[in-house]
Amino acid sequence: RIEELDKEEKRLLHEIGALGVQMSQARRAAGERLARAIEHELADLRMARANFAVDIQWQESADGAFVPASAFPGAAAAGADESAIQRRVSFDSTGLDRVEFLVSANPGEPLRPLARVASGGETSRLMLALKTVLSHADETPTLIFDEIDVGIGGRVGAIVGQKLWSLNSNHQVLCITHLPQLAAFGDTHFSVSKDTHEGRTITDV
């Protein structure tokens, strides 16, 4: 019985590997399209020189799914015929891939993980670009953009406002801004001000 189960486990791990490779190939193609679409959106948001990439990696594991070595990124470029060689890759319910968004906000800077390099204003604009591209697929009910107008003004502020407005058919959008041309797109406005009263700072909404 143990031998039968071992055989069944290996069969399933080969099947998972084959399906995982197909899914990964589709993800890599979709990641390229996503990156180009986000860079197009960022150009409108005064980040025309920013680069965006979707990094997809596999992590080898002794008890992972069986994957042909030739399926690994870069294997074809190496020129070795490894089609018969199997390597084992960790997996979970989402497949074989470990996905990370990379960004370079300034020319000459290498791509780095989005969470580590973007400033607050850049992060808001990157998220706006991402949400604009994915607006039809994303089911997040409420989107909050804090200080998305940092470093922009004039006509670009109106463009940002239009992009935020385009999200409101599928989402509730909350935006903290100092730009009137961006705020003009809101349905409801709250003015937040600070004042000093009897030695204490009071915030009024």
Salt bridges, closest charged atoms under 4 A:
GLU4 OE1 - ARG1 NH1 3.49
GLU8 OE2 - ARG11 NH2 2.89
GLU15 OE1 - ARG11 NH1 3.18
GLU32 OE1 - ARG36 NH1 3.08
GLU39 OE1 - ARG36 NE 3.23
GLU41 OE1 - LYS163 NZ 2.48
ASP44 OD2 - LYS163 NZ 3.34
GLU60 OE2 - ARG87 NH2 2.62
ASP97 OD2 - ARG27 NH1 2.83
GLU109 OE1 - ARG112 NH1 3.44
ASP138 OD2 - LYS131 NZ 2.50
GLU147 OE1 - HIS178 NE2 3.35
GLU198 OE2 - HIS197 NE2 3.84
